Amino acid sequence: MNISKLLTLSTAHLKPVTRDFLVLESIKGYYGLSVYTNEYGFFVYVDAEEPKNIPCDLSNCLQLAKENDCEWIKFDRDEVPIDNLKVYEG
């Protein structure tokens, strides 16, 4: 049986342009990220090899997930931001 760990983060840890990037990535897949959207935010698969040229704020979130052995990040607009990641307006 395979059980995956999921890190839940606020969408406030992503710049508005990064949120737009994730919506586009969920449709086109230019960077090879596995992204699923819903009305509250995003699910992003944490791959062992991080794609090149992704936004820095997203990269920081992926790094935190890797440090905590998580396979997925759930970005949720209703989640409270955490202290060790930057919060962005918008």
N, C-alpha and C positions, 0 to 999 in steps of 0.2 A: 504494500500500500504506500502510495506517495502522498505526503502531506506537505504543502508549500507554505512558507511564511510570507506574510503580506505586511508591508509598512504603510500605514495610513498617514498622509500628510495633507495639510491645507493647500488649496490651489493658490493661496496668498504667497506661497514660496516660489511661485512662477510668475515671471513678468507677463503682462498681457500679450506681448508678441510671441512668447514661448507657448502660451496657451493656444494661440492661433497656429503656431508651428505644429503642435500636437494634433489639432483637428485635421490639418492638411496631411500630416504623416499617417493618420488613421485611414485616410482615403487613398493616398498615393504611394506611401511607403518608400519615399526617396532615400531615406537614411537607414532603412533596415530595422527600424524599431517596431516592436509589436505594441500597438496602441489601440485601445478600445475606449470610445467615448460614451458618456451617458449625460443625462440632464444635470448631474451634480458635479461632473468632472471627468477624470480619466483613469484608466488602468494602464500601466506601463510595465512591460516585462523587463526584468533586470538581467540582461545578458552578461556573460562572463567578459566578453569583449565589447567595450563601449564604442559605438559608432563615432567616427571622426566628424568634426564640425557641427556638433550639436550645441545648443545654447548652454552657457556656463551655469546658469541657475538650475537647469535640468541635470547637468552633469554632477553638480553638487548633491542633488537629491539621489541620483543613482549611486553615487559613492557612499552616501549614508546607508542606503539599502544594502549595498555589498558588505559594508562593515558589520552589519547586523544579520548577515546571512539570509536576506530576504530575496525571494524570487520575483515578487511583484511590488509595485507601488500603486496604491489607490490614492489619487489626488481628489479630495472632496472639498467642495466650497464651504461646507458646514463644519469641517474639522478645525479645531483651535490650532493656530500656528505654534510651532515649538521654538525654543530659545536659540538653538544652535544652527538655525538656517535663517537667512535674510528674508524679510517680508517686503513684498512689493505692492504698491498702490495700484488700484484698477481692477 
